[in-house]
C-alpha cells in the first residue's frame, strides 16, 4: 500500500529519537520512497492525459478521486522524507555544537565517551550528511571567531573547584601551564588548573576524574 | 462516496458503499476535502474507530485507571486528538480528558515512589500506558531523580 515505506522511515525516526548515536542512513528506503513518488506522479500524468485538456474535477468523480488519492500519497511520502532528514540534520547540528570531531578522538564535553565507541559514532552517515556536518562546523567556527574571549561551545556547567584531578588517556607530549611544564604520558594523573586543561579534555587527551 | 482505484489492483475499482481500511492521514483528507465548489461533499465517510466505541468509553468513564489503553491503541491520546479535531465529539472529549487526568495522577505516583505499596500492580499498570503516558512517566521520573540529587548535594 502506498505510504508503507514512509511509515517504516518514520519508525526509524522514532527509534532515533531515543538513541544517542545516529543510526545508519537508510539510503535504500529513501530511494524506494522517491521511486514510489515518481511512480505515483507517472500514474497521475497517465490519468490526466486520458482525460484531455478540458478536464474539470467535478466531471468524473472516479478519476478525480483517483488523482486525489495519488496526490495525497505523494504529499505524505514527501512529508515523511522531510521529517526524517530534518531529524537527522538537527542531530548533526547538536553534535557540532558539542565539539564532536569525526577526525580526531573527541569526547562530548565531560561525558567521557569510551574511545572504543568513537569510530562507530560517525559511521553510517550519508556523504551528504558528512558534508552538512563539515559545512555547519565551518559556519559555527566563523561565529565563534567573533568572540575570542568566550568559548561558545564550551561546557555549560560552572566549575566546582579551581583545580581538578585528571588522568591522561593518550600521550600528548608536554604542555606549558602557569605552574610549569607538564608531561602527559598515558595513565598518569595530575592535579591541574581547570582552565588550562579544558581544551585538552574536549579533544579527548585527558579525562576528568569525578 | 466514489470509486477508488488503488495502484496495487488497478484492474478493480472499489465500489460505492464498500468498507475498507485506510490509514488515518489518508482517511482524514478524503473525508474532509471537498472535490470542488460544485461538489462540496467528501469522497468517503468514516466510522468510529474501535478505541472510541461506546464499550470503551463506558469502561473509561467507570474506571479510567484499570483500562488497558495500550491495548486499545499505542497512541491513544494522539489518535483521540486527531479524531476529535475531525469530528468534534463532545462526549468523547470529556471522557478522554477525565481519563487523562485520573491516569496522570497515578502515573505520577508511580514515578515518584520506586518502592511503593502498589508494587504488585505497578508493572501491570505500566504495561497499559500509551505512548503519551510513557513520556509523562519518564519525565516525572527524571524530575524526581533530579530533585533528590539536588536536595542531597552538599553546600
Interface residues (C-beta under 8 A of the other chain):
Chain A: X1 X2 X3 X7 X39 X40 X43 X56 X57 X58 X61 X62 X64 X65 X66 X68 X69 X70 X72 X73 X76
Chain B: X2 X3 X4 X5 X6 X7 X8 X13 X23 X25 X26 X29 X30 X33 X35 X36 X38 X39 X43
